[in-house]
Amino acid sequence: MRSTTSTTLARWIEIVLLVSLASGCGMLGDKPTPLPWIPTETPASSFAPQTAATATPVAAVPAETATLIPPSLTPTSAPVLSPTPRSTDTPAPADQAITLEVPAPGQDVGNPIRLRGRAKILPFEGTLVIRVIDSAGQVAAEIPIIADGTIGGPATFEATVTYGGVPGPGSVEILDISARDGSIVAKATAQVTLAGFPGGGYVEQPAPRANVTLPIRLLARVGTPGQDVNVTVAWDDGGQFAHVLTTLAGLDGRGLLVVPLDVVDPGFSHPATQDGTIQIHTIEGSPLAWQPVHILAPDDPGTMGTYVHWVIDETVVAQQIRIPRTLGIGRASLEALLWGPVPQNDKGYTTLIPGPEQILTYGGRSPEWGERPRLRNLTIKDGIAYADFSLELSAHAGGALLTSLIREQIETTLTQFSTVDEVVISINGVTGVLEP
């Protein structure tokens, strides 16, 4: 038995040596052809036979200690690994906590407002968000700030924020917002009284952070009646225009501005859609009011075109304007008409619809009257548009020509739409008031 095994082993060694010699001489080409693995009888000793370098035989082991184990076709269960936390992961809400140290709850705060506090964990990319909520429940400011700290450790923050909206009881919030899904990881809130700028002035319309187009329809309560103020519309990229306007006497005793704001320079190039602000200052430069807005460019898909109708030399003419996209385009068109044309426009547009200056000085006004005309209701049924206006539309001098031109302004603004063939106008529910 030992002689047979030795002979077999010797023949295998001879074959391997011949193959190696042939490979070294290049007889088998650049890439040698692997030899098939030929199983042999397992020797009783621990000596294992040689195999070709590219073959994958099962290694021989001593018979008295092991047997051959074929490869398993059924994969074994992989170990369950817990993911290693990454620096981009947002901490779970239970891990984070924010403390707002300034302002203190119940504090009266001016404009801008100073904030200071700390967070248990530095948020993702160090970013926290400040929100100021005004007395009308509107978000009067929302800006990101960068906290100081190290990843995984505590952080501190400090910021100064200018806010818009309506002064009065409000709140300040500091939020850690998840970068993964936008949820609030942690929040701190302080109920405060927003004093606003000195004098308590504010922009009532447009609302803070609203989408607007030029002309921007501004209603602000600032300064004192008869005061000249500087009104600036500024884009975040640095573009701006400004007008000096004189306030009217508002019903609350403060100065009142009710005006559509637009550029009167025909060479003006409208900036791209972006955030901006409406800023009102005294002529000397003291702030009176400030409002953040989102200004849409004329080619923005969030806008749409419509026509409003003005008067030039006793003739009603159309002007195309852009407005934020809306399903209620008839109402939006009438409301733009009630604001009147841009002052000092280069086309000479005027309106005979009563404006705030006429309404506030009208002798026939009653205590329930407001400061400008409003659209109370608009319905369209069977091709007929029923437009009901507030009492302030009555503040005109009368006369057949004037009332017919007012009626024509309203009618042509509505009949531009294919769903409207006829217009019925009423004031506080009463029809026939604009008849000659």
C-alpha positions as CSV (number, residue, x, y, z in Angstrom):
1,M,0.0,0.0,0.0
2,R,2.8,2.4,0.9
3,S,4.6,1.6,-2.4
4,T,1.5,2.3,-4.5
5,T,0.9,5.7,-2.8
6,S,4.6,6.7,-3.3
7,T,4.4,5.8,-7.0
8,T,1.3,7.8,-7.5
9,L,2.7,10.8,-5.7
10,A,5.9,10.7,-7.8
11,R,3.9,10.7,-11.0
12,W,2.0,13.7,-9.9
13,I,5.1,15.6,-9.0
14,E,6.5,14.8,-12.5
15,I,3.4,16.1,-14.2
16,V,3.5,19.3,-12.2
17,L,7.2,19.9,-13.0
18,L,6.6,19.4,-16.7
19,V,3.6,21.8,-16.8
20,S,5.7,24.4,-14.9
21,L,8.5,24.1,-17.3
22,A,6.2,24.4,-20.3
23,S,4.6,27.6,-18.8
24,G,8.0,29.1,-18.2
25,C,9.0,28.6,-21.8
26,G,5.9,30.2,-23.1
27,M,4.6,27.0,-24.7
28,L,1.2,27.4,-23.1
29,G,0.8,31.1,-24.0
30,D,0.5,34.1,-21.8
31,K,-2.2,32.7,-19.7
32,P,-1.9,29.0,-18.8
33,T,-4.9,26.8,-19.0
34,P,-5.8,25.5,-15.6
35,L,-5.7,21.8,-15.0
36,P,-8.8,20.1,-13.9
37,W,-8.7,19.0,-10.3
38,I,-8.5,15.2,-10.1
39,P,-9.4,13.9,-6.7
40,T,-7.2,11.2,-5.3
41,E,-7.4,8.8,-2.5
42,T,-6.9,10.6,0.8
43,P,-3.6,9.4,2.3
44,A,-3.5,8.2,5.9
45,S,-0.8,10.7,6.6
46,S,-1.3,14.5,7.0
47,F,0.5,15.1,3.7
48,A,-1.9,16.8,1.2
49,P,-1.4,16.4,-2.6
50,Q,-0.4,19.4,-4.7
51,T,-3.0,21.0,-7.0
52,A,-2.9,23.4,-9.9
53,A,-2.6,27.0,-8.8
54,T,-6.0,28.0,-10.3
55,A,-8.0,25.0,-9.1
56,T,-10.2,25.1,-6.1
57,P,-10.1,21.7,-4.5
58,V,-11.2,20.8,-1.0
59,A,-8.1,20.5,1.1
60,A,-7.2,17.1,2.4
61,V,-7.2,16.7,6.1
62,P,-6.2,13.8,8.4
63,A,-8.8,11.1,8.2
64,E,-8.8,10.6,11.9
65,T,-9.7,14.2,12.7
66,A,-12.0,15.5,10.0
67,T,-14.0,14.7,6.9
68,L,-14.4,16.7,3.7
69,I,-17.0,19.6,4.0
70,P,-18.6,20.6,0.7
71,P,-19.5,24.3,0.1
72,S,-22.9,25.2,1.6
73,L,-25.6,26.3,-0.9
74,T,-27.6,27.9,1.8
75,P,-26.2,31.2,3.0
76,T,-25.9,31.6,6.7
77,S,-27.6,34.5,8.4
78,A,-25.6,37.6,8.3
79,P,-24.9,39.3,11.6
80,V,-27.2,42.2,12.4
81,L,-25.1,45.4,12.5
82,S,-26.3,48.6,14.2
83,P,-25.7,51.6,11.9
84,T,-23.0,53.9,13.0
85,P,-24.5,57.4,13.7
86,R,-23.4,59.9,11.1
87,S,-22.8,63.6,11.5
88,T,-25.6,64.2,9.0
89,D,-28.3,62.5,11.2
90,T,-30.6,64.8,13.0
91,P,-30.8,64.0,16.8
92,A,-34.0,62.5,18.0
93,P,-36.4,64.9,19.6
94,A,-35.8,63.4,23.0
95,D,-32.0,64.2,22.8
96,Q,-32.4,67.9,21.8
97,A,-33.4,70.8,24.0
98,I,-33.4,74.5,23.4
99,T,-33.4,77.3,26.0
100,L,-34.3,80.9,25.1
101,E,-32.6,83.2,27.6
102,V,-33.4,86.6,25.9
103,P,-36.1,87.8,25.5
104,A,-37.7,86.7,28.7
105,P,-41.4,85.7,28.7
106,G,-43.7,88.7,29.0
107,Q,-41.0,91.2,27.9
108,D,-41.7,94.2,25.7
109,V,-39.4,94.0,22.7
110,G,-38.6,96.6,20.1
111,N,-37.6,96.3,16.5
112,P,-35.2,94.7,15.8
113,I,-35.4,92.1,18.5
114,R,-32.3,90.6,20.2
115,L,-32.2,86.9,21.0
116,R,-29.8,84.8,23.0
117,G,-29.9,81.2,24.2
118,R,-28.5,77.7,24.1
119,A,-29.1,74.2,22.7
120,K,-28.2,70.9,24.3
121,I,-26.8,69.5,21.0
122,L,-25.4,71.5,18.1
123,P,-28.0,71.1,15.3
124,F,-27.3,69.8,11.8
125,E,-24.9,72.2,10.2
126,G,-25.3,74.4,13.2
127,T,-28.6,75.8,11.8
128,L,-31.5,77.0,13.9
129,V,-34.6,78.9,12.7
130,I,-36.0,82.0,14.3
131,R,-39.7,82.8,13.9
132,V,-41.5,85.9,15.1
133,I,-45.3,85.6,15.3
134,D,-47.2,88.9,15.3
135,S,-50.5,89.9,17.1
136,A,-52.5,88.7,14.1
137,G,-50.9,85.3,14.2
138,Q,-48.8,85.9,11.1
139,V,-45.2,84.8,10.7
140,A,-43.7,88.3,10.8
141,A,-40.1,87.0,10.3
142,E,-38.4,83.7,9.7
143,I,-34.7,83.5,9.3
144,P,-32.0,80.8,9.8
145,I,-29.1,81.5,12.2
146,I,-25.9,79.6,12.9
147,A,-25.2,78.4,16.4
148,D,-21.7,78.1,17.9
149,G,-20.6,74.7,19.2
150,T,-19.0,71.4,18.3
151,I,-20.6,68.3,16.7
152,G,-22.3,66.2,19.4
153,G,-21.8,68.9,22.0
154,P,-23.8,71.9,23.3
155,A,-24.3,75.1,21.4
156,T,-25.1,78.7,22.0
157,F,-26.8,81.3,19.7
158,E,-27.2,85.0,19.5
159,A,-29.0,87.0,16.8
160,T,-30.7,90.3,16.0
161,V,-33.9,90.0,13.9
162,T,-36.0,92.7,12.2
163,Y,-39.7,91.7,12.0
164,G,-42.8,93.0,10.2
165,G,-46.4,92.3,10.9
166,V,-48.7,94.0,13.4
167,P,-47.4,95.1,16.8
168,G,-49.0,93.8,20.0
169,P,-49.0,90.4,21.8
170,G,-46.9,87.9,20.0
171,S,-44.2,85.3,20.4
172,V,-40.6,84.4,19.5
173,E,-39.7,80.9,18.5
174,I,-36.3,79.1,18.1
175,L,-36.6,75.8,16.2
176,D,-34.3,72.9,15.4
177,I,-35.8,71.6,12.2
178,S,-35.0,68.1,10.8
179,A,-32.9,68.2,7.6
180,R,-34.3,64.8,6.9
181,D,-38.1,65.4,6.9
182,G,-38.7,69.0,7.9
183,S,-40.2,68.0,11.3
184,I,-39.5,70.0,14.4
185,V,-36.8,68.4,16.5
186,A,-37.1,70.9,19.4
187,K,-38.5,74.3,20.0
188,A,-38.4,77.1,22.5
189,T,-41.0,79.8,22.7
190,A,-41.3,83.1,24.6
191,Q,-44.6,85.0,24.7
192,V,-43.7,88.7,24.3
193,T,-45.2,92.1,23.4
194,L,-44.0,93.3,20.0
195,A,-43.6,97.1,20.3
196,G,-42.4,97.4,16.7
197,F,-40.7,100.6,15.7
198,P,-41.0,103.9,17.6
199,G,-44.5,105.2,17.1
200,G,-46.0,101.6,16.6
201,G,-46.2,101.9,12.8
202,Y,-46.7,98.9,10.6
203,V,-47.6,97.6,7.2
204,E,-51.1,96.1,7.1
205,Q,-51.0,95.1,3.5
206,P,-49.4,93.1,2.0
207,A,-49.1,90.5,4.7
208,P,-45.6,89.5,5.9
209,R,-43.8,87.2,3.5
210,A,-46.7,87.3,1.0
211,N,-46.2,86.7,-2.7
212,V,-46.5,90.1,-4.5
213,T,-46.1,91.5,-8.0
214,L,-45.5,95.1,-9.2
215,P,-47.4,97.2,-8.5
216,I,-47.3,96.3,-4.8
217,R,-50.5,97.4,-3.2
218,L,-49.5,99.0,0.1
219,L,-51.6,99.9,3.1
220,A,-49.5,101.2,6.0
221,R,-50.2,103.0,9.3
222,V,-47.2,105.1,10.1
223,G,-46.1,108.5,11.4
224,T,-48.6,111.3,11.7
225,P,-51.2,112.7,9.2
226,G,-49.7,115.0,6.6
227,Q,-46.1,113.6,7.1
228,D,-43.8,113.1,4.2
229,V,-42.2,109.6,4.3
230,N,-39.8,107.7,2.1
231,V,-41.1,104.4,0.9
232,T,-38.6,101.9,-0.5
233,V,-39.1,98.6,-2.2
234,A,-35.8,96.6,-2.0
235,W,-34.8,93.3,-3.5
236,D,-32.4,91.0,-1.7
237,D,-29.9,91.3,-4.6
238,G,-29.6,95.1,-4.0
239,G,-32.1,96.4,-6.6
240,Q,-34.6,99.0,-5.3
241,F,-36.8,101.9,-6.0
242,A,-38.3,104.6,-3.8
243,H,-41.0,107.2,-3.6
244,V,-41.7,110.1,-1.3
245,L,-45.3,110.0,-0.2
246,T,-47.5,112.1,2.1
247,T,-49.6,110.3,4.6
248,L,-53.4,110.8,4.9
249,A,-55.3,111.1,8.2
250,G,-56.2,107.5,9.1
251,L,-59.3,106.7,11.2
252,D,-57.0,105.6,14.1
253,G,-55.3,109.0,14.2
254,R,-52.1,107.9,12.6
255,G,-50.7,108.6,9.2
256,L,-52.2,106.4,6.5
257,L,-50.7,105.2,3.2
258,V,-52.9,103.5,0.6
259,V,-51.1,103.3,-2.6
260,P,-49.9,100.9,-5.4
261,L,-46.1,101.0,-5.6
262,D,-44.3,100.6,-8.9
263,V,-41.3,101.9,-10.8
264,V,-42.0,104.9,-13.0
265,D,-38.7,104.7,-14.8
266,P,-39.4,103.1,-18.2
267,G,-35.8,101.9,-18.4
268,F,-36.1,99.8,-15.2
269,S,-35.2,96.1,-15.5
270,H,-37.2,93.9,-13.2
271,P,-35.1,91.6,-11.0
272,A,-35.6,87.9,-10.9
273,T,-38.1,86.4,-8.4
274,Q,-36.7,86.7,-4.9
275,D,-37.3,87.9,-1.4
276,G,-37.4,91.6,-0.6
277,T,-38.7,94.2,1.8
278,I,-40.9,97.2,2.0
279,Q,-39.3,99.9,4.1
280,I,-40.8,103.1,5.3
281,H,-38.6,105.8,6.9
282,T,-39.0,109.4,7.8
283,I,-37.3,111.9,5.5
284,E,-34.5,112.0,8.0
285,G,-34.0,108.3,7.9
286,S,-35.7,107.0,11.1
287,P,-37.5,103.7,10.5
288,L,-41.3,103.7,10.7
289,A,-42.3,100.3,9.3
290,W,-40.8,97.2,7.6
291,Q,-42.3,94.2,5.9
292,P,-40.7,91.2,4.3
293,V,-42.3,90.1,1.0
294,H,-41.6,87.7,-1.8
295,I,-41.5,89.6,-5.1
296,L,-42.4,87.7,-8.2
297,A,-40.9,88.6,-11.6
298,P,-43.3,89.2,-14.5
299,D,-42.2,85.9,-16.2
300,D,-42.6,83.8,-13.0
301,P,-45.0,80.9,-13.5
302,G,-46.6,81.9,-10.2
303,T,-48.0,85.0,-11.9
304,M,-50.8,85.6,-14.4
305,G,-51.9,88.4,-16.6
306,T,-55.2,90.4,-16.4
307,Y,-56.6,93.8,-17.5
308,V,-57.8,96.7,-15.4
309,H,-59.4,99.7,-16.8
310,W,-58.5,103.4,-16.2
311,V,-59.7,106.7,-17.5
312,I,-57.7,109.1,-19.8
313,D,-59.6,112.2,-21.0
314,E,-63.0,110.8,-20.2
315,T,-62.2,107.5,-22.1
316,V,-61.9,104.1,-20.5
317,V,-58.6,102.4,-21.5
318,A,-57.2,99.0,-20.5
319,Q,-53.8,98.3,-18.8
320,Q,-52.4,94.8,-18.6
321,I,-50.9,93.9,-15.2
322,R,-49.4,90.8,-13.6
323,I,-50.9,89.4,-10.4
324,P,-50.0,86.4,-8.3
325,R,-51.7,83.3,-9.8
326,T,-55.1,82.7,-8.4
327,L,-58.3,80.8,-9.2
328,G,-60.3,83.9,-8.4
329,I,-59.0,86.1,-11.2
330,G,-62.3,88.1,-11.5
331,R,-62.1,89.1,-7.8
332,A,-58.4,89.8,-8.0
333,S,-58.9,92.0,-11.1
334,L,-61.6,94.1,-9.4
335,E,-59.6,94.5,-6.2
336,A,-56.6,95.7,-8.3
337,L,-59.0,98.2,-9.9
338,L,-60.2,99.5,-6.6
339,W,-56.6,100.4,-5.6
340,G,-56.3,102.8,-8.5
341,P,-53.4,103.4,-10.9
342,V,-49.8,104.0,-9.8
343,P,-49.3,107.7,-8.9
344,Q,-47.2,109.7,-11.4
345,N,-47.5,106.9,-14.0
346,D,-46.1,107.8,-17.5
347,K,-49.3,106.8,-19.3
348,G,-51.5,109.4,-17.6
349,Y,-53.9,106.7,-16.2
350,T,-56.5,108.1,-13.7
351,T,-59.6,106.6,-12.1
352,L,-63.0,107.9,-11.1
353,I,-63.5,105.2,-8.5
354,P,-63.3,107.0,-5.2
355,G,-60.0,106.6,-3.4
356,P,-59.0,107.1,0.3
357,E,-58.5,110.8,0.1
358,Q,-62.0,111.4,-1.3
359,I,-63.6,108.9,1.1
360,L,-62.0,110.3,4.2
361,T,-63.1,113.8,3.4
362,Y,-66.5,113.0,1.9
363,G,-69.3,115.0,3.5
364,G,-71.9,112.3,3.3
365,R,-69.8,109.6,5.0
366,S,-71.2,107.8,8.1
367,P,-69.4,106.2,11.1
368,E,-69.5,102.7,9.6
369,W,-67.5,103.8,6.6
370,G,-63.9,102.7,6.2
371,E,-60.9,104.3,4.5
372,R,-61.2,102.8,1.0
373,P,-63.7,101.0,-1.2
374,R,-63.9,97.2,-0.9
375,L,-65.4,94.3,-2.9
376,R,-67.9,92.7,-0.6
377,N,-68.9,89.9,-2.9
378,L,-68.6,88.6,-6.5
379,T,-70.7,85.8,-8.0
380,I,-71.1,84.7,-11.6
381,K,-74.2,82.8,-12.7
382,D,-75.5,82.1,-16.2
383,G,-73.1,84.7,-17.7
384,I,-74.1,87.5,-15.3
385,A,-71.5,88.8,-12.8
386,Y,-73.0,90.2,-9.6
387,A,-70.5,92.6,-8.0
388,D,-71.3,94.1,-4.6
389,F,-69.2,96.9,-3.2
390,S,-68.8,98.6,0.2
391,L,-70.4,101.9,1.0
392,E,-67.3,103.8,0.3
393,L,-67.9,103.5,-3.5
394,S,-70.7,106.1,-3.0
395,A,-68.1,108.8,-2.2
396,H,-68.3,110.4,-5.6
397,A,-69.5,113.8,-6.9
398,G,-72.3,112.2,-9.0
399,G,-73.4,113.2,-12.4
400,A,-74.3,111.1,-15.5
401,L,-70.8,111.2,-17.1
402,L,-68.9,110.3,-13.9
403,T,-71.2,107.5,-12.8
404,S,-71.2,106.0,-16.3
405,L,-67.4,106.0,-16.4
406,I,-67.2,104.3,-13.0
407,R,-69.7,101.7,-14.2
408,E,-67.7,101.2,-17.4
409,Q,-64.4,100.7,-15.5
410,I,-66.0,98.0,-13.5
411,E,-67.9,96.4,-16.3
412,T,-65.0,96.2,-18.8
413,T,-62.7,94.8,-16.1
414,L,-65.2,91.9,-15.7
415,T,-66.4,91.3,-19.3
416,Q,-62.8,90.6,-20.4
417,F,-63.6,87.1,-19.1
418,S,-65.4,84.7,-21.4
419,T,-67.8,83.6,-18.6
420,V,-69.2,87.1,-18.2
421,D,-71.6,88.7,-20.6
422,E,-73.4,91.2,-18.3
423,V,-72.5,92.9,-15.0
424,V,-74.9,93.9,-12.2
425,I,-73.3,96.4,-9.7
426,S,-74.6,97.0,-6.2
427,I,-73.4,98.9,-3.2
428,N,-74.0,97.3,0.2
429,G,-76.6,95.1,-1.5
430,V,-78.5,97.9,-3.3
431,T,-78.6,97.9,-7.1
432,G,-79.1,100.8,-9.5
433,V,-76.8,103.1,-7.5
434,L,-74.5,103.8,-10.5
435,E,-77.3,104.5,-12.9
436,P,-77.3,107.9,-14.7
